Amino acid sequence: MYNKKYISTFLSNEKENIYLNYLRDSTLLDQLSRQYKQKYTEKADAYYLCLKESLDHYVAMLIHNNPDFLQTREFYNYTQYLKRLVKNNQVKYKGETLYIEPSTNIIFSYLNKEILSKIYPGNTLNEHKEKNKGIKNRLLSKMKKNDTLTREELNLISRILESQKDFDKNGTVFSDSNYDTFIRYVFNNLDNITATPELLQAILTFMPNNYQEKTEDTRVFLANFMKGKKQTSLAFYNSNIDSVFIQFDRFHNVRLNTFLSTEVSRTYLENDIMFLIFVQCHELSHSYQNKQTNNLFNFESASYEINQYLRAIFNDYNSDRKKNFEGNHDSDEIEIDADQRGWKKCRYFIKKYMKDGKQKERIINNCRKNYEATNCRRAFSIKKDPESKEMLRYLDYDIKKLKEAIEINPEGLKRFAHIAKVFDNSGDIKIDYLMEKKIIDTPVGREICNHILNQYPQELLIKKLSAEGVTSNQILTLLENLVHVPHENALVLRELNNVDLETYKEVTSKYRITEQKENIHYYYFAECTHQFVRFTKILDQLQRNRKVSLPDIKSYYDFFRNYYEEMLQNIKNPNIERINSQLEKFRTSENIYLMNLAVNTINYIRWKNEEASALSDTRSDKNQLNDMLNDLKSQSTASPTTHSRKN
């Protein structure tokens, strides 16, 4: 059956029916056949390879819906073009010429013997189809038994499967499917196989079906060109034709039996099979992000919409931004998300298809570590303004630019349903929306709430929450959005402590790591403290105004008391002088949450100090923990759970 999504790829993105234009112009068809002949070479053009396949499905649809189409001039032009395709798509196998197109092109299943005989006298096409089928079955049988295939045989089965896209109707690969057999064979024999464009293209073609999540019909092409333009990017996702471009020059001859690319969370230096798979999974994640914009219940696509809006307005976001792109690209939320999803999908893929052993375990473990390290990038991702050179937290920068973009083109906001919910026509965040809807469960939602907690005037936020008519449910919904900001950042800090910072050596936007060096964890500790203090001040004021009570926020209470404990236990040799200064302010404040935090932290430090002393008979006079306790010996001994105060 023809694939409607392949057909709509061009119908929905061209001003006129591109298929009819080609069918009516034999010159265009001739050009398309010549483009198709360049497949598996450095001259391949991803746009025309995609168009060729879509055109075949379009013609199949016309024949299925209207048999009279076979009598038209357009179909006659197509048959002449089809002859050239058959001739071009041939391979030598054991000294014999095989024509692959009759076995791989969907159109041949829609043509009867009479029509086929007019295209090829003597009906030799059927003979080729039967011969190809027999060879294909023999090669798949050898793969199932893990027999050795020659390079010639692997190239042949690769071309057949890649062109057929041999998946079942539901887009699920079962254990006995042909593609599943092929992929399993390849990844169990990487030491004995040579990479060829045919083999790699077949693997790439399989990956969307393996990735799933509505990317099954996204097509992937190993090519250097896109619509006649030589590409410099290693890879990119083209949303207009829903396809992924992988640069031929870089990847056509990758190493199959080394996996050094998994040693760091983002690399451009290695050229092995895992890098190829990761790059593709990364780009397929952009396909996933794009498709999620149609899911009004999934807020994570807001980051993709923000990116698209800004690309359309500002030079430092469009495809020609070069220098600014290199500086800020790795700090785009959609890029962090794509890296994170990419490593997760790589781990699933290797777990399923690679043969068991220590190498497999190491790769899976590296993929997991890279997934976690990528998540930590959100803690230090900064963007530099190309004009002012100002550096801002990555989504703070995007929100600032989004406000400018909306002022320039407010009508553009209508195109993006998710960000239109959160930003008004002036580019300001709708606090009222966040009092009705929780968006905190996605990274972009957390960053928007992070922006509110860090940038939105505190007194205005308290005033809004204290206004007449605001319900307790609205207050608690906004508080739920905000409380996860310091909490999630603390969790990232804990993860970051376990990450070797060398894993970020090829991440372009790592300004904080470069500047802070060994003090990077303290930098985040200070940032988390700032967020925490702002939140507790808001909460304290709301409690004074009788807008919230302890029962309403009881689930937060332990988190407030143990906040520093959670972070301190993951920081080696904490700078007690800094913490002492902060705790002294908290201890003497009138904010019950900060007072409890100070007391609980001091108790924790005392316990840690006693534990450390028990392990040693000697004590340095410079023991930081004891010095801190001596400085705070006048601190309140009241239990955090019994401390009370009138509201």
C-alpha positions as MATLAB code, in Angstrom:
seq = 'MYNKKYISTFLSNEKENIYLNYLRDSTLLDQLSRQYKQKYTEKADAYYLCLKESLDHYVAMLIHNNPDFLQTREFYNYTQYLKRLVKNNQVKYKGETLYIEPSTNIIFSYLNKEILSKIYPGNTLNEHKEKNKGIKNRLLSKMKKNDTLTREELNLISRILESQKDFDKNGTVFSDSNYDTFIRYVFNNLDNITATPELLQAILTFMPNNYQEKTEDTRVFLANFMKGKKQTSLAFYNSNIDSVFIQFDRFHNVRLNTFLSTEVSRTYLENDIMFLIFVQCHELSHSYQNKQTNNLFNFESASYEINQYLRAIFNDYNSDRKKNFEGNHDSDEIEIDADQRGWKKCRYFIKKYMKDGKQKERIINNCRKNYEATNCRRAFSIKKDPESKEMLRYLDYDIKKLKEAIEINPEGLKRFAHIAKVFDNSGDIKIDYLMEKKIIDTPVGREICNHILNQYPQELLIKKLSAEGVTSNQILTLLENLVHVPHENALVLRELNNVDLETYKEVTSKYRITEQKENIHYYYFAECTHQFVRFTKILDQLQRNRKVSLPDIKSYYDFFRNYYEEMLQNIKNPNIERINSQLEKFRTSENIYLMNLAVNTINYIRWKNEEASALSDTRSDKNQLNDMLNDLKSQSTASPTTHSRKN';
ca = [
       0.000    0.000    0.000;
       1.255    3.474   -0.810;
       2.373    5.678    2.082;
       0.179    8.755    2.429;
       2.731   10.498    4.653;
       5.418   10.205    1.979;
       3.005   11.811   -0.483;
       1.916   14.646    1.816;
       5.575   15.543    2.451;
       5.682   17.528   -0.782;
       2.008   18.314   -1.291;
       1.803   20.240    1.973;
       5.033   22.197    1.542;
       4.957   23.308   -2.098;
       2.912   26.150   -3.551;
       1.666   23.899   -6.363;
       1.460   20.184   -7.063;
       5.108   19.328   -7.607;
       4.252   15.753   -8.638;
       2.078   16.868  -11.557;
       4.751   19.341  -12.595;
       7.221   16.472  -12.893;
       4.785   14.071  -14.564;
       3.974   16.664  -17.213;
       7.601   17.554  -17.914;
       9.791   14.713  -19.210;
      12.853   16.950  -18.771;
      12.240   17.172  -15.036;
      11.730   13.419  -14.848;
      14.978   12.866  -16.692;
      16.782   15.099  -14.204;
      15.201   13.171  -11.332;
      16.389    9.829  -12.740;
      19.923   11.211  -13.021;
      19.756   12.388   -9.426;
      18.606    8.951   -8.335;
      21.588    7.392  -10.069;
      23.868    9.337   -7.688;
      22.558    7.437   -4.671;
      25.358    5.889   -2.552;
      27.855    8.416   -3.965;
      29.292   11.747   -2.838;
      26.996   13.477   -5.371;
      23.774   12.257   -3.731;
      21.116   14.927   -3.076;
      18.774   14.123   -0.171;
      15.951   16.316   -1.498;
      15.699   14.521   -4.846;
      16.088   11.060   -3.334;
      13.156   11.879   -1.085;
      11.152   13.341   -3.978;
      11.785   10.280   -6.157;
      10.333    7.943   -3.540;
       7.372   10.236   -2.857;
       6.611   10.514   -6.578;
       6.457    6.718   -6.867;
       3.940    6.587   -4.033;
       1.943    9.430   -5.568;
       1.648    7.569   -8.880;
       0.645    4.414   -6.999;
      -2.117    6.417   -5.308;
      -3.360    7.765   -8.656;
      -3.508    4.255  -10.149;
      -5.292    2.917   -7.064;
      -7.883    5.718   -7.028;
      -8.367    6.059  -10.778;
      -7.355    3.237  -13.196;
      -7.967    5.634  -16.110;
      -4.782    7.416  -15.096;
      -2.941    4.617  -16.959;
      -4.212    6.104  -20.217;
      -2.886    9.628  -19.598;
       0.102   11.429  -21.000;
       1.416   11.843  -17.466;
       1.580    8.086  -16.983;
       3.270    7.618  -20.348;
       5.956   10.114  -19.288;
       6.310    8.230  -16.043;
       6.786    4.860  -17.807;
       9.638    6.284  -19.875;
      11.183    7.606  -16.676;
      10.602    4.220  -15.031;
      12.649    2.503  -17.729;
      15.586    4.738  -16.861;
      15.166    3.966  -13.164;
      15.271    0.235  -13.828;
      18.391    0.575  -15.917;
      20.120    2.822  -13.393;
      19.308    0.705  -10.360;
      21.341   -2.349  -11.292;
      24.074   -4.281   -9.523;
      26.561   -6.973  -10.449;
      26.125  -10.145   -8.434;
      28.360  -13.135   -9.114;
      29.047  -11.827  -12.602;
      25.357  -11.383  -13.411;
      23.413   -8.141  -13.801;
      20.499   -7.759  -11.392;
      17.868   -5.044  -11.739;
      16.718   -4.023   -8.253;
      14.015   -1.461   -9.016;
      11.271   -4.011   -9.898;
      11.694   -5.516   -6.399;
      11.930   -2.272   -4.442;
       9.669    0.279   -6.148;
       6.082    0.197   -4.869;
       4.736    1.082   -8.304;
       5.356   -2.420   -9.679;
       2.813   -3.920   -7.307;
       0.144   -1.693   -8.917;
       0.834   -2.649  -12.549;
      -0.583   -5.745  -14.224;
       1.272   -7.941  -16.715;
      -0.163   -6.092  -19.689;
       1.129   -2.734  -18.499;
       4.469   -4.217  -17.473;
       4.941   -5.814  -20.881;
       4.449   -2.409  -22.511;
       7.190   -0.949  -20.345;
       9.505   -3.924  -20.784;
       8.691   -6.198  -23.756;
       8.637   -9.870  -22.920;
       7.658   -9.118  -19.328;
      11.250   -9.551  -18.140;
      10.495   -7.418  -15.092;
       8.680  -10.311  -13.426;
      11.665  -12.531  -14.076;
      13.906  -10.032  -12.315;
      11.472   -9.795   -9.404;
      11.445  -13.560   -8.907;
      15.228  -13.816   -9.192;
      15.719  -10.980   -6.689;
      13.256  -12.586   -4.290;
      15.136  -15.884   -4.352;
      18.503  -14.210   -3.746;
      17.067  -12.061   -0.963;
      15.604  -15.088    0.839;
      18.888  -17.001    0.573;
      20.883  -14.107    1.999;
      18.419  -13.586    4.860;
      18.576  -17.305    5.612;
      22.376  -17.058    5.872;
      22.002  -14.082    8.215;
      19.611  -15.954   10.491;
      22.186  -18.731   10.790;
      24.946  -16.115   11.236;
      26.830  -17.467    8.224;
      29.457  -15.214    6.676;
      28.278  -12.895    3.901;
      30.652  -11.362    1.387;
      30.843   -7.612    0.913;
      29.019   -8.050   -2.399;
      26.193   -9.951   -0.683;
      25.897   -7.427    2.139;
      25.703   -4.541   -0.320;
      23.006   -6.313   -2.301;
      20.772   -7.152    0.670;
      21.378   -3.628    2.020;
      20.141   -2.048   -1.222;
      17.066   -4.260   -1.393;
      15.985   -3.769    2.222;
      16.803   -0.059    2.295;
      14.744    0.655   -0.813;
      11.852   -1.566    0.241;
      11.726   -0.250    3.805;
      10.736   -3.736    4.820;
       8.682   -3.010    7.939;
       5.352   -4.505    8.910;
       2.168   -2.473    8.528;
       2.048   -1.298   12.132;
       5.590    0.050   12.067;
       6.760   -2.520   14.594;
       9.734   -4.762   13.916;
       9.116   -8.304   15.080;
      11.881  -10.811   15.806;
      11.313  -12.628   12.506;
      11.174   -9.501   10.314;
      13.728   -9.134    7.559;
      15.114   -5.835    8.791;
      15.410   -7.106   12.331;
      17.419  -10.062   11.030;
      19.650   -7.719    9.025;
      20.369   -5.300   11.890;
      21.001   -8.071   14.389;
      23.428   -9.748   11.970;
      25.360   -6.543   11.333;
      25.724   -5.644   15.016;
      26.839   -9.129   15.921;
      29.563   -9.118   13.253;
      30.992   -5.601   13.348;
      34.562   -6.907   13.527;
      34.151   -8.756   10.230;
      32.184   -6.229    8.171;
      33.401   -3.317    6.076;
      31.362   -0.121    6.099;
      29.960    0.838    2.694;
      27.453    3.551    1.756;
      24.899    0.839    0.936;
      25.267   -0.831    4.332;
      25.172    2.433    6.268;
      22.181    3.741    4.331;
      20.295    0.538    5.181;
      21.081    1.003    8.890;
      20.000    4.646    8.724;
      16.758    3.721    6.988;
      15.953    1.292    9.787;
      16.534    3.744   12.649;
      13.298    5.793   12.463;
      11.313    2.589   12.761;
      13.451    1.663   15.762;
      13.154    5.162   17.302;
       9.326    5.089   17.036;
       7.382    7.933   18.738;
       5.762    9.008   15.449;
       9.084    9.312   13.620;
       8.585    6.014   11.743;
       7.935    7.790    8.441;
      10.818   10.230    8.784;
      13.319    9.385    6.073;
      17.100    9.476    6.417;
      19.590   10.023    3.607;
      23.358    9.772    3.415;
      24.083   12.677    1.089;
      26.233   15.774    0.606;
      23.599   17.940   -1.070;
      20.167   19.303   -0.255;
      18.326   20.623   -3.307;
      21.579   21.318   -5.137;
      23.303   23.078   -2.234;
      26.405   21.500   -0.717;
      25.881   21.093    3.008;
      28.516   21.756    5.647;
      26.573   20.459    8.651;
      27.313   16.952    9.854;
      23.574   16.376    9.904;
      20.289   18.227   10.206;
      16.564   17.616   10.287;
      14.549   19.211    7.475;
      11.030   19.723    8.781;
       9.678   20.768    5.378;
      10.198   17.307    3.910;
      10.356   15.485    7.257;
      13.728   13.951    6.525;
      17.159   13.733    8.114;
      20.302   14.606    6.166;
      23.553   12.852    7.157;
      26.686   14.209    5.493;
      28.144   11.659    3.078;
      31.721   12.994    3.214;
      31.937   12.518    6.970;
      30.095    9.242    7.459;
      30.319    7.060    4.351;
      33.274    5.096    5.688;
      32.921    4.988    9.472;
      34.764    2.549   11.738;
      32.477   -0.289   12.745;
      34.444   -1.874   15.567;
      35.447    1.122   17.703;
      33.179    3.043   20.068;
      35.299    5.946   21.308;
      32.495    8.414   20.600;
      30.632    7.092   23.640;
      33.414    8.206   25.997;
      32.107   11.798   26.140;
      28.575   13.153   26.041;
      29.109   15.285   22.936;
      31.860   14.714   20.407;
      32.787   15.666   16.865;
      36.213   14.050   16.783;
      35.358   10.382   16.435;
      34.021    8.727   13.313;
      32.686    5.378   14.468;
      29.392    3.563   14.128;
      28.095    4.763   17.502;
      28.666    8.376   16.539;
      26.660    7.808   13.362;
      23.811    6.215   15.311;
      23.891    8.919   17.972;
      23.840   11.695   15.356;
      20.853   10.115   13.684;
      19.002    9.593   16.970;
      19.737   13.233   17.793;
      18.232   14.404   14.496;
      15.247   12.070   14.845;
      14.667   13.726   18.208;
      14.152   16.981   16.307;
      11.573   15.161   14.188;
       9.907   14.050   17.416;
       9.989   17.620   18.787;
       8.450   18.961   15.587;
       5.628   16.424   15.657;
       4.899   17.135   19.309;
       3.877   20.692   18.389;
       0.604   19.126   17.242;
       0.102   17.588   20.681;
      -1.597   20.317   22.681;
      -1.298   18.265   25.860;
       2.500   17.983   25.715;
       4.175   21.222   26.770;
       7.732   20.045   26.018;
       7.306   21.083   22.383;
       7.262   24.721   23.540;
      11.065   24.739   23.337;
      10.878   23.735   19.669;
       8.359   26.516   19.010;
      10.537   29.097   20.769;
      13.502   28.015   18.675;
      11.532   28.218   15.430;
      10.095   31.631   16.294;
      13.536   33.071   17.052;
      15.157   31.493   13.992;
      12.595   33.273   11.831;
      13.368   36.676   13.346;
      17.010   36.952   14.387;
      20.217   36.362   12.465;
      21.857   34.613   15.383;
      19.197   31.931   15.111;
      18.870   31.424   11.368;
      20.871   28.979    9.287;
      23.449   31.624    8.310;
      24.359   32.656   11.840;
      27.754   30.839   11.723;
      29.764   32.411   14.552;
      26.806   33.053   16.854;
      25.388   29.651   16.048;
      28.620   27.974   17.116;
      28.605   29.856   20.399;
      24.988   29.341   21.407;
      23.914   26.218   19.531;
      24.753   23.697   22.259;
      22.739   25.761   24.751;
      19.477   25.520   22.818;
      17.011   23.495   24.871;
      16.055   21.530   21.765;
      19.721   20.547   21.321;
      20.155   19.483   24.939;
      16.915   17.529   24.712;
      17.970   15.930   21.404;
      21.320   14.878   22.876;
      19.610   13.418   25.920;
      17.032   11.521   23.878;
      19.764   10.474   21.464;
      21.777    8.730   24.177;
      18.687    7.053   25.567;
      17.745    5.689   22.150;
      21.341    4.558   21.517;
      21.277    2.626   24.779;
      18.017    0.893   23.862;
      19.326    0.071   20.386;
      22.601   -1.452   21.584;
      20.850   -3.323   24.374;
      18.575   -4.974   21.816;
      20.893   -5.642   18.874;
      24.506   -5.990   19.973;
      25.786   -9.377   21.094;
      26.295   -9.799   24.835;
      29.703   -9.206   26.338;
      31.864   -6.686   28.190;
      31.971   -4.333   25.208;
      28.180   -4.179   25.089;
      28.004   -3.516   28.840;
      30.557   -0.723   28.544;
      28.706    0.975   25.686;
      25.362    0.749   27.484;
      26.928    2.178   30.639;
      28.533    5.017   28.652;
      25.203    5.845   27.019;
      23.581    6.021   30.453;
      26.348    8.272   31.833;
      26.138   10.520   28.777;
      22.384   10.803   29.241;
      22.918   12.013   32.809;
      25.778   14.320   31.835;
      23.613   15.907   29.140;
      20.907   16.621   31.697;
      23.531   18.482   33.780;
      24.249   20.792   30.851;
      21.067   22.635   31.751;
      22.764   23.829   34.936;
      25.578   25.701   33.169;
      24.141   26.419   29.717;
      24.640   30.101   29.033;
      24.019   32.146   25.903;
      26.012   35.169   24.851;
      24.236   38.030   23.136;
      26.042   38.614   19.811;
      25.717   42.397   20.133;
      25.940   43.305   23.826;
      28.137   40.277   24.713;
      25.929   39.871   27.785;
      25.707   36.290   29.057;
      22.420   34.931   30.378;
      21.077   31.596   31.507;
      20.105   29.851   28.304;
      16.324   30.143   28.452;
      16.497   33.586   30.087;
      18.257   34.653   26.896;
      15.595   33.005   24.735;
      12.772   34.616   26.712;
      14.436   38.011   26.381;
      14.776   37.501   22.623;
      11.247   36.106   22.384;
       9.871   39.318   23.843;
      11.716   41.258   21.148;
      10.496   38.852   18.447;
       6.872   39.219   19.535;
       7.201   42.995   19.499;
       8.596   42.781   15.948;
       6.012   40.262   14.708;
       3.152   39.663   17.177;
       1.167   37.866   14.465;
       3.798   35.136   14.447;
       2.628   34.076   17.902;
      -0.545   32.661   16.339;
       1.526   29.937   14.665;
       2.738   28.532   17.965;
       0.002   27.183   20.205;
       2.160   26.224   23.185;
       4.081   29.448   23.672;
       0.919   31.460   22.980;
      -0.474   29.901   26.152;
       2.392   31.186   28.281;
       3.381   34.475   26.599;
       1.053   37.371   25.863;
       1.164   39.728   22.886;
       3.761   41.851   24.664;
       6.053   38.885   25.217;
       5.432   38.778   28.970;
       4.803   35.532   30.830;
       1.178   34.964   31.780;
       1.359   34.391   35.520;
      -2.393   33.715   35.474;
      -1.849   30.718   33.190;
       0.724   29.261   35.563;
      -1.824   29.582   38.353;
      -4.100   27.266   36.403;
      -1.714   24.830   34.705;
       1.380   22.923   35.860;
       4.163   23.051   33.279;
       6.971   22.100   35.631;
       7.169   18.472   34.514;
       9.119   19.364   31.347;
      12.596   20.956   31.105;
      11.300   23.965   29.185;
       8.517   24.378   31.755;
      11.062   24.299   34.568;
      13.196   26.899   32.821;
      10.211   29.220   32.338;
       9.449   28.863   36.047;
      13.158   29.371   36.756;
      12.943   32.639   34.834;
       9.969   33.753   36.919;
      11.691   32.897   40.183;
      14.936   34.631   39.162;
      13.717   37.550   37.062;
      10.098   38.376   37.872;
       9.878   41.136   40.551;
       9.250   39.379   43.834;
       6.938   42.048   45.226;
       4.745   41.905   42.108;
       4.502   38.136   42.374;
       3.461   38.350   46.028;
       0.978   41.103   45.205;
      -0.572   38.995   42.456;
      -0.848   35.948   44.707;
      -2.304   38.045   47.540;
      -4.944   39.749   45.422;
      -8.625   39.460   46.233;
     -10.389   36.642   44.432;
      -7.317   34.458   43.993;
      -8.200   30.948   45.146;
      -6.043   28.657   47.240;
      -5.906   26.191   44.335;
      -4.499   28.889   42.056;
      -1.880   29.828   44.627;
      -0.872   26.228   45.215;
      -0.651   25.527   41.470;
       1.791   28.409   40.994;
       3.746   27.384   44.084;
       3.957   23.840   42.730;
       5.402   25.237   39.514;
       7.961   27.307   41.417;
       9.063   24.924   44.145;
      10.475   22.453   41.657;
      12.948   25.026   40.345;
      15.365   24.952   43.313;
      14.591   21.283   43.819;
      15.432   20.233   40.243;
      18.525   22.431   40.179;
      19.700   20.796   43.400;
      19.226   17.375   41.815;
      21.243   18.485   38.790;
      23.957   19.744   41.132;
      24.045   16.328   42.777;
      24.394   14.635   39.369;
      27.018   17.142   38.247;
      29.202   16.192   41.189;
      29.467   12.698   39.696;
      30.273   13.856   36.155;
      33.799   14.205   34.855;
      33.870   17.757   33.481;
      36.032   16.483   30.624;
      32.880   14.999   29.131;
      31.947   18.575   28.206;
      35.220   19.395   26.454;
      33.531   19.600   23.045;
      30.414   21.410   24.228;
      30.781   24.869   22.725;
      28.828   26.894   25.295;
      30.440   26.031   28.618;
      31.187   29.543   29.808;
      30.571   28.836   33.488;
      32.764   25.765   33.534;
      35.537   27.688   31.774;
      35.271   30.639   34.161;
      34.561   28.876   37.433;
      36.785   25.823   36.945;
      37.167   24.098   40.321;
      34.533   26.329   41.940;
      31.757   25.335   39.553;
      29.814   23.388   42.195;
      29.889   26.331   44.589;
      28.614   28.564   41.835;
      25.536   26.368   41.463;
      25.245   26.072   45.221;
      24.987   29.871   45.386;
      22.470   29.927   42.526;
      20.321   27.284   44.207;
      20.486   29.277   47.451;
      19.343   32.423   45.663;
      16.341   30.610   44.151;
      15.516   28.906   47.419;
      15.581   32.143   49.407;
      13.339   33.918   46.911;
      10.839   31.087   46.998;
      10.722   30.855   50.786;
      10.303   34.642   51.073;
       7.304   34.434   48.762;
       5.920   31.547   50.786;
       6.605   33.272   54.104;
       4.782   36.403   52.986;
       1.821   34.388   51.751;
       1.637   32.659   55.121;
       1.742   36.027   56.884;
      -1.117   37.176   54.664;
      -2.975   33.963   55.572;
      -3.046   32.923   51.922;
      -1.412   29.562   52.651;
      -1.068   27.479   55.784;
       1.305   24.741   56.879;
      -1.122   21.898   56.002;
      -1.298   23.259   52.438;
       2.481   23.012   51.989;
       3.296   20.140   54.316;
       4.715   18.123   51.415;
       7.377   20.833   50.957;
       8.404   21.032   54.592;
      11.039   18.305   54.777;
      12.466   19.549   51.495;
      12.909   23.026   53.020;
      14.590   21.709   56.164;
      16.948   19.322   54.381;
      17.775   21.431   51.343;
      21.423   22.124   52.204;
      21.931   18.648   53.584;
      20.985   17.209   50.205;
      23.544   19.375   48.437;
      26.341   19.348   50.990;
      26.593   15.588   51.062;
      27.520   15.654   47.392;
      30.145   18.380   47.546;
      33.659   17.465   48.581;
      35.314   19.770   51.139;
      32.516   22.363   51.283;
      33.555   25.964   51.826;
      32.263   26.318   55.354;
      33.101   30.007   55.563;
      30.648   30.789   52.806;
      27.993   28.496   54.218;
      28.517   29.891   57.711;
      27.886   33.408   56.465;
      24.707   32.345   54.763;
      23.402   30.302   57.681;
      23.998   33.152   60.106;
      21.672   35.349   58.056;
      19.068   32.604   57.893;
      19.276   31.861   61.620;
      18.594   35.423   62.630;
      15.844   36.047   60.091;
      12.134   36.016   60.806;
      11.515   33.556   57.989;
      10.510   30.262   59.610;
      11.607   28.243   56.591;
      15.096   29.743   56.524;
      15.457   29.470   60.304;
      14.597   25.790   60.189;
      16.974   25.286   57.291;
      19.828   26.875   59.273;
      19.216   24.811   62.409;
      18.846   21.557   60.515;
      21.993   22.227   58.472;
      24.024   23.012   61.595;
      22.860   19.768   63.184;
      23.821   17.894   60.047;
      27.288   19.452   59.987;
      27.784   18.615   63.680;
      26.906   15.000   62.936;
      29.280   14.891   59.971;
      32.030   16.349   62.111;
      31.498   13.755   64.858;
      31.528   11.016   62.236;
      34.815   12.341   60.824;
      36.372   12.627   64.310;
      35.475    9.029   65.114;
      37.576    7.929   62.158;
      40.695    9.762   63.354;
      42.532   10.137   66.685;
      44.074   13.394   65.582;
      42.380   16.640   64.735;
      43.640   19.522   62.650;
      43.200   22.943   64.224;
      41.994   24.028   60.800;
      39.098   21.575   60.720;
      36.504   23.622   58.890;
      33.459   21.880   60.298;
      34.502   22.449   63.939;
      35.472   26.037   63.188;
      31.997   26.620   61.845;
      30.326   25.104   64.892;
      32.461   27.243   67.202;
      31.393   30.334   65.288;
      27.742   29.333   65.656;
      27.730   28.147   69.302;
      25.183   30.824   70.138;
      22.751   29.494   67.539;
      19.226   28.602   68.549;
      18.740   25.047   69.747;
      14.982   25.065   69.150;
      13.697   22.054   67.247;
      12.620   22.940   63.701;
       9.444   20.952   64.184;
       8.411   22.797   67.395;
       9.364   26.335   66.392;
       6.263   28.476   66.128;
       5.376   32.036   65.326;
       2.191   34.039   64.970;
       1.198   34.635   61.366;
];
